[in-house]
Amino acid sequence: MSLATDTGRPTGQDIKAWITTPWAFIVFMLAAVAVLDPERFTTIVSFAIAALGSTLPYIVFAVALIAGLKAAGAEAVIAEAFKGRETKMIMMAALFGGLAPFCSCEVIPFVAGLLALGAPLSAVMAFWLSSPLIDPPTLLITAAALGWSFAIGKAVVAVALGLFGGFAIKAAMAGGWFKEPLKIYTKSGCGCGPDPFSGKPVWRFWQDESRRAGFRREAIVNGVFLIKWLALAYVLEALLVTYVPADMIAGLVGGEGIMPIGIAALVGMPAYLNSYVAPPLLAGLMEQGMSNGAAMAFMISGAVSSVPAMAAVWSLVKKPVFAAYIGLGLSGAVVSGIIFQMVV
């Protein structure tokens, strides 16, 4: 983000906007270390740079994959999952939710369109619960930070949570709940891409100049997005490992039993960490003594309660449905943490 205006001078609004960016947080935190603890400044910076460098191959592959899906118009394939019988729609929505190549601002008009076309709330809830948990870039970033067993476990949890939520809403609606779940939604374009309900995917997108241009645009946007958030995540991890006592972490969310997992899920809910920041931070917490189950619960509850995920639900449905979304996400996080702890 540039701070300069056409006159070359940043405005107060430009400065205010920059202060809220990940780059600003990185600068402020490292400046504080340089002033308050200069002896550890080099160690912390070196840790963050080395961690980011080790993740770079995953970033490159993830960026190419998501840009290719967007350029090909893969959203049309996702929309097809919401056609047919309700049970089949729930299963397909939970499965494809983790593959959806949407940015956060596209989720709201996409789901609004599905609801307007008559897609059942149960299938939409399955998509809502699985979509923020995993996607191709998140899978690779999680594998880079926590290992493939954790990444695959999270992918399985994403689908399972989507199924759990979808069938729970189906049962609730059969019992007379959520009869009028929707708010009035005013459609507005976000400019992120084409209408996902029109056209068919073109997998050989490189043969079309406009799609090649879309690939380049998406690659740049997603590359910058991932690098800035991962840079922040690795600086936070370096600070965590350096300054937070290991015995404190181990005492809160370490060891066996349900209590550490429940605490991690409750802490993860208000943390609002997106799925790119969470894996490196959890790697630091696990190094300090956090259990595998607690880490999984923290990651699941944090993703479900992230601001983009909650905004997509809050903007379209009434409060009882939103409360159901949060309740399903929290309970699913605890159960997934317990199961993951047993399996691992």
N, C-alpha and C positions, 0 to 999 in steps of 0.2 A: 504494500500500500504506500503510495507516494504522499508525502506531506505537502508538496509544493503545489501552489495554484498556478494559474496562467501568468501571474505577475512574479512568480518565483518565491512568494512568501506564503508559508502555511497559515491557514486560518485557525481560529479556536476550535471550530468543528472538526477540522482535519486532525488536529492534535488530540482532541478528545477521542476520535475514532481510532487513532493509532494506539492510544494508551490501552485500549481493550483488546488488542491483538496478541497472539502468542509471542510474537517477536518482542513486544514491549515487556511482557512478563519475563522473558529470557534475559533481556538486558537489565531489568531492575534486579532480578535475583542474583545474577553474576556480579553486578556492580556492588550489591550489598555484601557478597562474599569477599570481593576485592578490598572493600573498606574495612569490614569487621574481622575477617579471618584470611588475610592475604597469603598465609603459608599454605592453605589448602586450595587456593584458587586454581592453580595449575592442575592439581590432581582432579578436581571436579570437572574442569573443562576437558581435560584429556579423557576422563571416563565417558563423558557425554559424546564427544567426537568419535571415540572408538566404538561405542555402542551404535551410534547412527551409521557409521561406516559399515559395520557388520550387517546391518539391516538393509543396506542400499540395494543389493541384488533383489531382495524381496519387493522393495519399493518399485524398482524398474519393471519387474514382471507384473506386479499388481496394476501399475499405471497403464501398461500396454494392454492388459486384459480388459480393464474397465472401459478404456477408451475404445477398444475394438467392439465391445458389446454396445456401447452408445452409438458408435458410427454405423453399426449394422442395423440399429433399430430393434434391439432385442426386447424392448418394452412390449411389443406386440405379442411376443410369445408369453410373457407374464400375464397379459390380459386374457389370453385364451384359457388360463387355469381357472378363471371364474365363470366358466360356462359348463352347464350340465347339471347333474344331480348334486344336492347339497353336500352329501357325505364326500363325494368325489372332489367337490370344490374345496372343502376344508382341507383335505389331504394334499391337494395340489397347491393350495395357497400356502400351507405350512412349508412345503418343500421348496416352492419357487420364491418364497419370501426372502430366503437367504441368497438368492441369485439375482435379485432385482437390482439393475444398475441405475438406481435413482439417486439424485441428490436430495437433500432434506426438503427443499421447497417443492420438488415434484411429487412427493408422496401425497401431499394434501389434495391437489387437483386430480391425481390418479385415483385415489380412494373415493373422492367425491364423485368422480365419473362412474366408478364401479357401483356405488350405492344408487346413483341416479338410474343406472341401467338395470337395477333390480337384484344385484348381487346380495345374498343374504348376509346379515351382520355376523353370523358365525364364521363364514369364510373370511370376511374382512378382518375380524378379530384374530384369526389364525395368521393372516398376513402381517397385521400390526405387531404381533408378539414375536414372530420369527425374524421380520425384516431388520430391526435395529441390532439384532444379536450377531449376525454373521453376513458377510458378503465376500466376494473374492479378495479384495484388498485386506479386509479384517482378518480373514483366515490366514493369509500369508504373514501379516504383521504379528499375529498371535503366535504362529509357529516360530517366527524369528526370535521372539522374546521369551516364550515359555515352552517351546518344543511342540512337535507334531501331535503328541498324545493329548495335550491340552487343547490344541487347535481343533483336532477332530472331535474331541469330547464336547467342545463348545458348539460345533456344527450340529452334532447329534442332539444336544440340548435344545438348540434353536428350533429344530423341526419338532421335537417332542413337546416343547412348550407351546408351539403353534397349534399342534393337534389337541393338546390339553385344553387350551383356551377356546379353540373353535368348537369342540364338542361340549364343553361346559356351557358356552353361550347358547348352543343349539338346545341343550336340555333345559336351560333357564327359560328360553323363549317358548318352548313347548309347555312349560308350566305357567305361562302367562306373564312372564317378566319381559321388560324392554319392548313393549308393544309399539311405542313411538320413540325410537332411540335417537332420531336425527334432529340436529339443528337446521336452520335455514342457511344454506351455503351459497355465497355469491362467487361465481367462478371468476377468477382473474389469472391471466397468464404470468408465468414467472420467467419466460424467455429462455428456459434451460434446454428445450428440445421440442421435437414434434409431438403431435397428439398421439399418445400410445395406443389409441383405439382405432387408428387409421393406418392403412398400408400393411405391408408384410416386411419382415426382416430381410435385409440383403447382406448375406454373410460374406460375399466377396466385395466388401465395401471399397477396397482400394482401387477398383475399376471405375469409380465415380469420383470426380474431382470434389464435389460438394461434401461427400462423405469422407474423403481424405482430409479435407479441411476441418471437418468436425472431429476426426480422430486427433489431428494435431492440437486443436483447441482443447479437447477434453484431456489430452495427455499433459498439456501445460498446466491447466487448472488443477487437475488431480495431483500432479507431481508437486506443485507448490503447496497444495493443501496438506498432503501427507508429510512432506518434509518439515513444514512449520509446526505441525502438531507433534510429530515424533521428536523434533528437536526439543520442544518444551517437555515432552514426556521423559526424555533421557536426562535433561537437566534436573527435573524433579526427582528422578531415580537416584542420581548422583548425590543430591542433597539428602535424600531419605537415608541412603546407606551410610552417609558420612555422619549425620547428626542425630538420627533417631535411634535410641538404644534398642538393641535386638531383644532384650528381655521384656521390654514393654510390649512390643509387637507380639512376641510369643505368648505373653500372658493374656492378651486380649483375644487374638484370633489364631492361636497355635494349639496344637494338641488334638486329641480325639473328642468325639461327642458332638451333640447338636448345638450346644451353646455358642461355640466359636463361629459356627456356620450361620446361625441366626443373627449374631451380632454383625458379622460381615455383610449379610444381606441388608440389614437395617442401615448400616453405615453407607453402603453402596447406593441406596435409594436417593439420598439428598446430595451425593457427591457430584452428580451431573458430569461424569467423565465420559467422553465419547469412546468408541471402541478402538481408537488409534492411540489414545493416551493411556488407557487402562493397562494393556499388557506389559509395557515396560515398567510402569509403576508397581504392578503386582509382582513382577520379577524381583524388584527390590524388597517388597514386603515379604515375599516367600524366602528370600535370602536371609531376612531378619527373623524368620520363624513362623510365618503365616502358613497354615495348613492348605493342602490342595483343595479340599472341599470348601473352605472359607474363601479361597481365591476365586473359585468358580462361582460361588454364590454372590460375591461382591461384583464380579464382572457382569453376571446376568442381571442383577437388580439395577446396577448402574446404567446399563444399556437401555433397559426398558424405561427408566426414569430420566433419560437424557432429554434435554430441552427439545430437540427436533422431534423425537419420538412422541413425547407427551403433547407437543403442539399439534401434531397431526391428528391425534385422537380428540383433544379438547376442542379443536376448531370445528369438528364435524358432528359430534354426538353430545347428548345431554349428560348431566352429572352422574346419574346412576351407571351409565355405560363406562364413563371415564373411571369411576371408582372400581368397577369390575376389572377394567384393564390393569389398574395399579395392583389390586388384590391378587389377580392371577399372576402378574409378574413377580410379586414378592413371594407368594407361596411357591411358585415354580422355581424361583431362585434357591429357596431353602431346600426343596426336595432334590433339585439337581445337584446342589452341593453335597448333600448326604450321600446320594448315589455315587457321585464322582469320587468322593472320599473312600467309599467302600471298594470301588473298582480299582482305583489307583493304589 
